[in-house]
Amino acid sequence: MTLLSHPFSLRRSVLAVAASASLIAFSSAFHVARAADTASLAAAIAGPQRSDANRARDVYRHPEQTLRFFGLTDRQTVIEIAPGAGWYTEILAPYLRAHGKLYEAPYITPDTALAARLAPMLDRYRQKLAQDPADYGGVTVGELDAGRLTGVGAPGSADAVLTFRNIHDWIKDGDLDANLRAFYTALKPGGVLGVEEHRANPGTTLQQTIASGYVTEDYVIQHARAAGFELAGRSGINDNPRDTKVYPKGV
């Protein structure tokens, strides 16, 4: 594993499905992120708050290895961008509950048809948090709308911003650069942006990316650097060599 990868890790100063996934970490400083608190993270992953369906995906998504790669600890302030139905929220919320802070920022897409289809999922997500205050009572929900990140604490206060399998949507919507700048502003100096994304083969064009949902590492790294980030590492933790990367409707 190298720092910057399938999960990507970027510093200011990880795609885990049955598909080739890239984790990349970006940062704005040169120091190495701390290792995650292994015991409390393992406990959160094993906790009863997780659904059986989500737990069944661990063999593909490797949540412990992914979050450790991003350098998370249970005392950090973390912003998860576009949590979807809450796959990672089920882990992050109890992990950070006692000593850290979790902000969730659903993405408000400008695609009105897509927004209408996603609205019921967002409603269910909010209900999920409200119905289990023991696990989710410490979670604060803001939003990301066209590069405006609101309700997630003061600028420069987050230790980590994480997003899982969302970069391709922001490319399609034209929001990628504005979103990356918002993440940079939200992070402390030395904070980490952790990205998990479907990895495209080198040479994939922008048009092919929009159609397929697969993004090259170089594309993500180039745009993150333009927002001020430095590449901290990458990992093939969630790589799937059987992924054809060819699906009629994309991913």
VOSE-444387 format. One line per field, with one value per residue (C-alpha): x, z, y; residue in one letter. Coordinates in steps of 0.001 Angstrom, whole numbers, plus 500000, padded with zeros to 6 digits. Each point is the difference from the previous one (the first is absolute). Layout:
// residues N
X X|... $
Z Z|... $
Y Y|... $
resn A|... $
***
This chain:
// residues 251
X 500000|501266|498650|497591|498088|496809|498749|501630|501305|500616|501276|499270|503298|489808|497228|498840|497496|500248|502003|503532|500219|502507|500813|501906|501010|500834|501378|501339|502932|502784|499486|498589|496494|499684|498844|496396|499113|499779|497987|497238|499763|499667|497294|498049|500228|498795|497225|496293|499056|501155|497510|500645|499932|502713|502085|499923|501874|502998|501786|500008|500185|502568|498861|502631|502912|498515|499501|503384|501558|498371|501600|496787|500018|497016|500846|499781|497451|498864|497744|498506|498807|496950|499348|497278|498010|502581|502310|502980|497868|499173|503718|501166|497267|500664|503747|500116|497137|501930|503019|499673|497406|498236|498398|498043|499522|497524|500683|497335|500238|499006|498495|496337|498920|502733|499224|496383|501096|502443|497599|498375|503441|500977|496732|500684|503537|498801|497422|502719|502009|496976|498799|503271|501252|502265|502147|499243|499038|503396|499828|499417|498567|500950|500137|502165|498349|501936|503257|498385|500638|497750|499044|503254|501877|502347|502447|503304|498561|499791|502696|498638|497547|498950|498018|499208|499140|498787|502703|498495|496661|501665|501879|496722|498326|502928|500519|503267|502380|497694|499406|503714|500630|497247|501624|503360|498432|498280|503206|502630|503539|501247|496459|499231|497595|499274|498492|498646|499049|499482|503387|500133|502798|502683|499046|496262|498517|497767|497058|500612|500227|496650|498375|501540|500530|503634|502629|503763|502188|501944|496841|499071|503543|500338|496806|500718|503426|498422|497856|503131|500372|503131|499912|500621|499439|497982|498973|498584|498154|496686|501286|498014|501968|496789|498324|499451|499209|497463|496339|497262|498698|503295|500421 $
Z 500000|499156|501448|497321|498304|499488|503006|499455|502908|499509|502573|500315|500984|495653|496479|501811|497951|497737|497620|499700|502587|500676|503385|499951|502910|499478|502431|500351|502199|499877|503247|499945|501360|503253|499983|500991|503491|499028|502959|499928|496217|500012|502659|497885|496963|502047|501737|499912|498454|496612|497696|498859|496381|500622|502065|497132|497832|502346|498076|496975|501613|502748|502301|502699|497562|498045|503016|501425|496675|500287|503444|501984|503797|502326|501232|496640|498428|496799|497159|497783|496657|498281|502444|497867|502057|502794|499378|501583|502401|501838|500739|500356|502384|502846|499385|500476|502497|503282|499147|496425|497819|496835|497489|497064|496865|497474|496476|498384|496305|497366|497961|500904|498769|502014|503019|499877|499919|502878|502245|501523|500856|501752|501952|501083|500958|502245|501550|500621|502002|501918|500984|501667|502177|501971|496919|497858|502487|499650|496210|498492|496467|497690|496199|496926|497277|496919|501886|503088|503076|502854|503465|500570|502456|499557|497073|500810|502783|498459|500322|497102|497128|498567|496908|498571|496314|499281|497901|496717|500811|500676|496722|498184|501883|499448|503746|500571|500216|502164|502328|500373|500885|502623|501514|500142|501816|502515|500948|502538|498672|499660|499849|497712|497086|499516|496666|498939|496334|497102|498279|496231|497847|499066|496845|500707|498539|501862|497820|500852|503686|499925|498225|502117|503441|500033|500674|499511|503030|498052|499384|503681|501077|497446|501127|503707|499596|498212|503117|502172|501125|500020|499271|503203|498779|498102|500610|498118|503059|498156|496591|498140|497119|498634|499382|496263|500436|497206|500993|497610|502450|501761|503769 $
Y 500000|503444|503180|501291|497204|498144|501581|503374|502040|503690|502416|503699|502018|482946|497629|497124|498171|497001|502109|501196|502735|502663|501478|503262|502220|503674|502543|503505|499018|497470|498112|496454|499499|498063|496385|499411|498823|496336|498744|502611|499881|496217|500300|502489|497735|497018|501971|499060|503375|498733|498306|496445|501164|502587|497615|497496|502529|500178|497273|502319|503443|499268|502819|499510|499980|502908|502263|499101|500904|503420|500345|500414|500055|500054|503521|501722|502305|498289|501149|497307|501332|498482|497130|498434|497495|500085|497053|501758|502056|496773|499632|503594|501184|497533|500129|503788|500319|500150|502134|501275|501690|498855|502333|498608|502088|498572|501220|502170|499151|502596|497146|500475|496570|498304|502166|498840|496360|500513|501920|496883|498570|503232|499925|496413|500968|502816|497667|497422|502535|501282|496531|498962|502876|497674|499439|503055|502708|501675|500269|503441|500126|502868|499971|500438|502053|501146|500415|501533|497855|501118|498789|498115|502181|502921|500207|498377|497831|496514|497367|497961|500282|496637|499134|496599|499442|503534|501684|498769|501638|503349|499797|499436|502868|502375|500468|498131|502960|502105|497061|499305|503635|499794|496910|501757|502938|497702|498165|500944|500442|496432|498624|497077|499678|496298|498966|496621|499748|497610|499995|500345|498682|502554|501880|499995|503188|502441|498984|496347|500869|501793|497062|497228|501531|498836|502676|499851|500616|502604|502021|500068|500829|502799|501712|499509|501550|502954|500506|500130|496396|497868|496300|498039|496445|497439|496418|497025|498662|499756|499002|497349|498460|498436|503336|500463|503734|499604|500426|501196|502617|500725|499706 $
resn M|T|L|L|S|H|P|F|S|L|R|R|S|V|L|A|V|A|A|S|A|S|L|I|A|F|S|S|A|F|H|V|A|R|A|A|D|T|A|S|L|A|A|A|I|A|G|P|Q|R|S|D|A|N|R|A|R|D|V|Y|R|H|P|E|Q|T|L|R|F|F|G|L|T|D|R|Q|T|V|I|E|I|A|P|G|A|G|W|Y|T|E|I|L|A|P|Y|L|R|A|H|G|K|L|Y|E|A|P|Y|I|T|P|D|T|A|L|A|A|R|L|A|P|M|L|D|R|Y|R|Q|K|L|A|Q|D|P|A|D|Y|G|G|V|T|V|G|E|L|D|A|G|R|L|T|G|V|G|A|P|G|S|A|D|A|V|L|T|F|R|N|I|H|D|W|I|K|D|G|D|L|D|A|N|L|R|A|F|Y|T|A|L|K|P|G|G|V|L|G|V|E|E|H|R|A|N|P|G|T|T|L|Q|Q|T|I|A|S|G|Y|V|T|E|D|Y|V|I|Q|H|A|R|A|A|G|F|E|L|A|G|R|S|G|I|N|D|N|P|R|D|T|K|V|Y|P|K|G|V $
***
